[in-house]
Amino acid sequence: MVNASLPIFDGHNDTLLRLEMAAREGSPLSFMEGDERLHIDFPKAQEGGFAGGLFAMFVPPLQEIGSKPDFQSMVKPIEQPYAFDLTDAMMARAMLLARESGDRIRICLSSRDIRKAMEDNALAIMLHIEGAEAIDADFNALSILHEAGLRSIGPVWSRSNIFGHGVPFDFPGSPDSGPGLTDLGKELVKRCNALNILVDLSHLNEKGFWDVHAVSDKPLLATHSNVHALCKSRRNLTDKQLAAIAESKGLVGLNYSIGFLRSDGDKSQLDMDLDIMVDHLAYLVEKLGEEGVGLGSDFDGTTVPRRIGSAAGNPALIERMQARGFGDALIAKIAYKNWLSMLERSGL
């Protein structure tokens, strides 16, 4: 059971992909018993107060078992049938975890489901797609996946697809890179709005961001992004983008990735001071208000500071916020309350 005093609801992780790929490679990971290779597993969640989050389903390129794709292969287009099959497998893996957990894990379809899971000390999983390659041009897969429990979509990862164009990872740089959403991408946003599926801005370039802003009637959401003024990664958000998110009563989840936090973009600095994370949080609070900031760790999908290390280490960030003068009420908002309120404002 999740038994830490302050629960954490996290906007992004890649744990389902890690579990699925490890199983396919013949070296399965144990989520319930714990595994040192995972940032998030059930024992670490218990230890660190990780109460739940948006669990991403990201589709890497088709590869030989045991091989590691390089970056150039990662940004190549992905075929829809392959993407749908792998997304289906990750969704099934989440369902299997919930079914075999003895009600210690629940697939949640709404903010009400999440609140009930937290009250019952069950781990809350809300399903998210990172890069919409699994969705076909006729949107049949969108209906199927929504019915199966999908509640959040990032139209692109940092590669192009039929819906739009992702922002590159190179550093330093501007998020203003290339064209934005396609006509299909704009239609995807409209259909997600109609179904109350969240639309995640975190991997969109700036033109895509403004396309969503123009089309969507929901709060703007970036599940795992940081501040461009503090770290010039293309993945981070400019002040103008933050102003638009604030105006929409949206939310930004702090990404724990070292390369998106440090001013020099050096992702190798594992001993990074956690005050850098709090600098980003303080800036986001200034620009978005106390209700517009959450956490979006990117656990199991990136390199995080050694002082945190995994979901078990979240209390270290909470302690650093306290040391910097963040009050208990604000910390609780950032830890979980703002996510739940934003989901409610979005129709979930």
N, C-alpha and C positions, 0 to 999 in steps of 0.2 A: 504494500500500500504506500501511496505517496504521503510521507509523514513529516516533511520539513515544514517549518512554521509559515514560510512565505511561498506560496505556489508560483511557479513560472509557467506561462503559456508562451510558446516559442513559434514565431512565424515561419520558420523554414529549417528543414533538415533533409538529408539524402539517405536516411537510414534504410528505407525500403529497398533502394537500389543496391546498397551494400549487401543486404541480406539476400536479395535475389541473385546477384552476380556471384556471390560466394557459394551459394548452393549449386549454381550451374558449373562452377569450377571445381566442385568436389571437395570444398573445404568449408562446410556450412558454419555459420555463426549462431551462437545461442543468445537470443534476445532475452529470454526469461531468466536464464541462469547467469547471464553476464559473459562478456567477452572483451578482452583487453584491446581487441582490434576495432571496437565500436566506440564512438563518442556517446551514443545513446543506447542503453539497454535498460532492462527493468530495474536491476539493482542500482545502477547509476542514477536513474530517474528518482528512485526512492531517496537516495542519499542527498541529492541536490535539490529536491523539491520540484523536479520537472513534472508538471501536472498534465502536460499535453501540448499539442501544437498542430500546425499544418505540416503533414508528412508528404514530401514531394515525391513525384514519380517522374524522374528524368530519364530520357532514353539516350544512351551513348551509341556510337556507331557500332554496326555489326562487326564482330571481331572473333578471332580464334580464341577458344578457351585458354585462359592463362596469360594471354598477351595483354599489354597495356597500350591503349591508343595514345598516339601523340596528339599535340594540339591541332595540327593541320587536319588530321582525320576527324577530330572532334567537331570542327566547324563545317564539315561537308554536309550537304543535305541528307535528310533521313527519309526513307520511304514510309508512307503511311501504314501499309499492312504490318510491316515489322514493328513500327512504333506502337501500333494498337496492341499487337500481341504481347509486347514486353510490358506495356502499361497495364494490360489485363492481368498479367502474371504478378506484377507488384501489388495491384489492388487485391488480388486473391490472397497474396501472402499476408497483407494487412488483415484481411478477414479471418484467415487461419489463426493468426496471432490472437485476435480477439476471441475466437471460438474456443481456442485451447487454453485461454488464460484463466478460466474460472471466474469470469466477470471482472478481472483485474485490469483489462484493456477493453475499451469500447470504441467502435466507429461512430463518430458523432456527425449528425447532419445539420445541426443548428447550434446557436449559442445556448439555447435551453438545454440541449443534450450535454454540452460541455459543462455547464454549471452543475447539472445533476451528477455527471461523472466526478467532478471535483468534490462535490459534497459527499459522494460515496467512496472517495479515495481511489477511484479508478483512473487509469491513464487514458486521456482523451485523444483520439486520432481523428483529425479532419483531413480528407484526402485532397491533394493538390497536384496539378500537372505543371511541370516546368518545361515549357516549350511544347506547343500544341501540335506537334507532328502526328500525334495519334488521331487527330480530328480530320475527317475527310472534307472535301469541298462542298458536299451536300449536307454536312452537319448531322448525318445519321449517328455517327459515333458519339457526338456530343450528347444526344438524347439518351443513348444507351449508357454512357458513363455517368451521366447525371443521375439516372434512375438507380444505378449501382452504388451511388454515394459520393460522386465527385462534387466538390463545392468550391473549388478555386482553380484558376488557370492563369499561368503566365503565357501570353500568346507566343513569345519567342524565348529561347535561351540565347546565348550570344552567337547565333548563327541564323541564316536566313531560312524562311520557310514560306509556305503559300500565304501566310497571314501577315508577315512583316519581316523586319530586319533587326537583329540583335546588335547591342553595342559591343565593340571589341574590348579586349582586356588590356591592350597595351597601355603603358604608363610612361610619362604623364600624357594626358589628353583630355579632350572635351567629349561629353556625351553627344554633341552635335555631329553625328557621323552617318552620312548616308540617308536614304529615303526612310519613310516611316511605315505605317500600316498600308497594306494593300486594300482593295475594295473588300476582299474576303475577310481581311482582318477587322475592318470596321463592322462588317456584318457579324463577325464572331463576338465582338464587344456588345453589340445590341442584343444578340441572343443570350449571352451570359447575363446581361442585365435583366432580361425577361425571366430567366430561370433562377435569379438570385445566386449566380455563380460569381465569386470574386474575380476581378481582373487585376493581376499582379503586374506592376510596372518595372520590376527590378532589373530585368535584362533588356528592356527596350531602349533604343537610342532616343535622343531628345525629340526628333520629329515624331517618332512613334508615341512618345509620352503625350505630346500635344494633340495627336490624333485621338488618343483615348479621351483626353480632357474634353475635346470637342464633341465626341460621340456619346460618352457615358453619362448616365444620370445618377450614378452612385458615387460615394466617397472614393477618392483616389487612394490607392494602396501600393506601397512598395514594401514587400515583405522582408527583404534583406538587402538594404542599401545604406550607405553612409553619406557623409557631407563632403561635397566636392571642394569647398573652400578650405577644408583641413587636409584633404588627401586628393590629389588631382587624378585619381583613377577615373576612367571613362564610365565606370560602373556606378559612380557616386552622383548625388543629386545637387544641382545648382540651387542658388538662393531663389531664382525665379521659379524653378520647379517646386521647391519647398513652399513657396508662397501659394502656388496653385493647390497643393495638397492641403494646406491649412484652410484655404477658402472653402474647399469641398468638405471640410471636417473629416479628412482622411487620416492616414497613419503611415509612419515609417518604422520598420523594425530594424534595430541595430544589427549589422552584420559583424560577426566576430573575426572575420578573415583579416589576418595581419596586413596583407597587401592592400586592403581597402581602408585601413585605419591609419597607418603610419604616413607622415608627410612625405617620406622618401619612397614610399611604395615597396619597401624591402620586405618581402614575405618570408624571408629566412630568419628573421629576428624573433625566435620563439620566446625569448625572455623579455618581450615588450612589456613596458609598464602599463598596468591597467588604467592608469590615469588618462591615457590616450583614448581609451574607450569612453571614459566618463566625459572627456572633452567633447566627443561627438554627441553624446547624450545631452550634454548641457546646451550645445549649439542647436540641436533638434528641438529641445524644449523651448528655447528662445524663439525659434522661427515657427514652430507648430503649435505651441501652447502645451500645457501639461497633459491634455487629453489626446495628443497626436503622436505620442512616442511609445514604442514597444521594443521587444527583442525579437531578432530573427537570426539566430546564431549561424546558420549554415553548417551545423554539426554534421559530421560524416560526409561533407562535401568540400571541405577546405582545411587550411592549416590555422589553428586557433592558438592564442597565447598559452604558454606552458602553465602559467599561474591559474588558468581555468582548466584546460586539458580535456574536459568532457562535461557532460551534463551534471556530473557530481560536483563540478567546480563552480557552478553558478553562484553559490554563496560568496565567493571571493569578489565577484563583481558587485554584489549587493553591499558587501562591507565597504568597498571602495566608494560607492555612491554615498553611503552614510558618512564616511570620512570627509567627503567633499561638501557636506552640508545639505544633501538631498534629504528632505523630511520623509517620515514614514509614509505619509499619504501619497506623496509623489512617487516614491519607490514602489508602492503597491500598484499604482496606476501603470507604471512602466513594466512591472513584472507580469501582470496579467489583466488588470481591470480594463485598461485601454483597449486591449484586443477584444475582450468580450463586448464592450460598448460599441466598438467599430463594427463587429459582426452584426449586432442588433441594428445599427444604423443602415447596414447594407441589406437588410431584409432577411438575415439569417438568425 
